[in-house]
Amino acid sequence: MRNNIKMQKTHLISGGCGFVGRNMVKRLYAITTDRIIFIDDLSVGTHPSTWLTVPLSKKNQDIEIYGDDERLLFLKADFRDVLHHLNREENWFKTKYGIPVDKFADVFHFAAIVGGRAKIDGDPIMVALDLSIDAEFFFWISRHKPARVLYPSSSAAYPVNKQTESNTIQLKETDIDFNNMGQPDMTYGWTKLTGEFLAKITAAHYGVKITCIRPFSGYGEDQDYSYPTPAIARRAVYKESPFEVWGSGHQGRDFVHIDDVLDCIEVAMNKIHDGTAINIGQGILTSFRDLIELFCEFAGYNPPIKPLLDKPVGVHNRYCDMTWVKENLGWEPKISIKEGMKRVYEAVKEKEGLK
Ligand SMILES: NC(=O)c1ccc[n+]([C@@H]2O[C@H](COP(=O)([O-])OP(=O)(O)OC[C@H]3O[C@@H](n4cnc5c(N)ncnc54)[C@H](O)[C@@H]3O)[C@@H](O)[C@H]2O)c1
């Protein structure tokens, strides 16, 4: 007799309690009936009890299982330790926890030391530890061969000489050329370039389906205050005046809402499997002064701007050309800056108990 019982798929999300990771955990839980294992050392990420809307159901040793359907499994661990176990023993989840995972379906690798501009410029060797996380990760997927893999690179991988005040271009995917390298943004950009290179090799030599993305400035309602968007929104909520900005405030970024980022990932993973990296942005340059003006408009006041010239600012302008994605994937962002930032503003007011 044929066995018609379909095995439940299991997805893996590293860095699942960080900004992008927790949004992906929530989305996968909402749109699938699959099991989701997510791992985070909580060095930056926040515990799932603070952002999941389903309750803790039970524990299996050090794994916390959430939801009545017990599909959400959280393991607090350094992802490298988990990879060490998996690299020594492919069925580690089965032998240690009794969780029947033969092959992971989709694997999203969001565990990384990121930390924003203060950390990228202030502690570059700590950020370089991403090389060790990624090296272990690519080694594991080259052996395990999950069904599909998402590797987040970054817009920081682009050569910095194309993002200066006198030379700003709308960055195209082809502006990273492994045969003719430019210098990326600090160790953070280098680790991402290395990751993209490893992704291409893992796809070509080991037959793993990999998609790479280069998100520009992702933002959203639940991003923490160490990032500029919610930090600026919060200061506007409290009507800061004069309004402080890092640097002159004329430096610009390409802000893209997290819901758009996740939509684009879904489309890209269906179509790209050879490690090709794509931009995810709006293709619109918005300066920090523009951003402040928008939040102050929501708050109903018009303060003078006070530049803080001793603060780190990164490249002058960073924004992308979304033509390749539009033409090849048929995808375009849907959430305008005004709509997305209004959502952030309202979320900050709620978080501050002002609604
Ligand atoms: N948010 C963006 O706009 C953006 C833009 C470009 C690229 N990215 C990339 O997307 C990924 C996720 O970014 P994010 O914004 O969610 O960052 P984040 O800092 O919010 O999330 C990273 C998570 O990884 C966890 N972590 C770090 N080291 C770990 C380890 N060794 N083991 C287990 N967990 C560990 C942290 O606790 C954190 O929760 C990163 O690779 C980042 O470079 C994000």
PDBQT file of the ligand as one rigid body, heavy atoms in Angstrom, charges set to zero:
ROOT
HETATM    1  N1  LIG A 401      17.756  45.118   8.072  1.00  0.00    +0.000 N 
HETATM    2  C1  LIG A 401      18.266  45.494   6.901  1.00  0.00    +0.000 C 
HETATM    3  O1  LIG A 401      17.872  46.492   6.330  1.00  0.00    +0.000 OA
HETATM    4  C2  LIG A 401      19.346  44.683   6.238  1.00  0.00    +0.000 A 
HETATM    5  C3  LIG A 401      19.963  45.236   5.123  1.00  0.00    +0.000 A 
HETATM    6  C4  LIG A 401      20.964  44.513   4.493  1.00  0.00    +0.000 A 
HETATM    7  C5  LIG A 401      21.306  43.261   4.960  1.00  0.00    +0.000 A 
HETATM    8  N2  LIG A 401      20.700  42.741   6.052  1.00  0.00    +0.000 N 
HETATM    9  C6  LIG A 401      21.128  41.430   6.525  1.00  0.00    +0.000 C 
HETATM   10  O2  LIG A 401      20.030  40.652   6.962  1.00  0.00    +0.000 OA
HETATM   11  C7  LIG A 401      20.407  39.865   8.093  1.00  0.00    +0.000 C 
HETATM   12  C8  LIG A 401      19.499  40.174   9.268  1.00  0.00    +0.000 C 
HETATM   13  O3  LIG A 401      19.616  41.546   9.606  1.00  0.00    +0.000 OA
HETATM   14  P1  LIG A 401      18.762  42.222  10.752  1.00  0.00    +0.000 P 
HETATM   15  O4  LIG A 401      18.510  43.615  10.352  1.00  0.00    +0.000 OA
HETATM   16  O5  LIG A 401      17.622  41.358  11.106  1.00  0.00    +0.000 OA
HETATM   17  O6  LIG A 401      19.838  42.247  11.943  1.00  0.00    +0.000 OA
HETATM   18  P2  LIG A 401      19.602  41.948  13.490  1.00  0.00    +0.000 P 
HETATM   19  O7  LIG A 401      20.849  42.347  14.203  1.00  0.00    +0.000 OA
HETATM   20  O8  LIG A 401      18.312  42.527  13.939  1.00  0.00    +0.000 OA
HETATM   21  O9  LIG A 401      19.458  40.363  13.506  1.00  0.00    +0.000 OA
HETATM   22  C9  LIG A 401      20.546  39.467  13.530  1.00  0.00    +0.000 C 
HETATM   23  C10 LIG A 401      20.213  38.426  14.595  1.00  0.00    +0.000 C 
HETATM   24  O10 LIG A 401      21.262  37.456  14.640  1.00  0.00    +0.000 OA
HETATM   25  C11 LIG A 401      21.496  37.125  15.997  1.00  0.00    +0.000 C 
HETATM   26  N3  LIG A 401      22.857  36.589  16.070  1.00  0.00    +0.000 N 
HETATM   27  C12 LIG A 401      24.030  37.243  15.887  1.00  0.00    +0.000 A 
HETATM   28  N4  LIG A 401      25.057  36.383  15.987  1.00  0.00    +0.000 NA
HETATM   29  C13 LIG A 401      24.517  35.163  16.214  1.00  0.00    +0.000 A 
HETATM   30  C14 LIG A 401      25.072  33.860  16.409  1.00  0.00    +0.000 A 
HETATM   31  N5  LIG A 401      26.380  33.651  16.369  1.00  0.00    +0.000 N 
HETATM   32  N6  LIG A 401      24.216  32.854  16.634  1.00  0.00    +0.000 NA
HETATM   33  C15 LIG A 401      22.876  33.041  16.687  1.00  0.00    +0.000 A 
HETATM   34  N7  LIG A 401      22.301  34.241  16.498  1.00  0.00    +0.000 NA
HETATM   35  C16 LIG A 401      23.133  35.283  16.272  1.00  0.00    +0.000 A 
HETATM   36  C17 LIG A 401      21.275  38.405  16.790  1.00  0.00    +0.000 C 
HETATM   37  O11 LIG A 401      20.942  38.173  18.142  1.00  0.00    +0.000 OA
HETATM   38  C18 LIG A 401      20.111  39.011  16.007  1.00  0.00    +0.000 C 
HETATM   39  O12 LIG A 401      18.869  38.617  16.568  1.00  0.00    +0.000 OA
HETATM   40  C19 LIG A 401      21.881  40.190   8.354  1.00  0.00    +0.000 C 
HETATM   41  O13 LIG A 401      22.700  39.258   7.691  1.00  0.00    +0.000 OA
HETATM   42  C20 LIG A 401      22.045  41.540   7.720  1.00  0.00    +0.000 C 
HETATM   43  O14 LIG A 401      23.370  41.765   7.343  1.00  0.00    +0.000 OA
HETATM   44  C21 LIG A 401      19.724  43.441   6.709  1.00  0.00    +0.000 A 
ENDROOT
TORSDOF 0
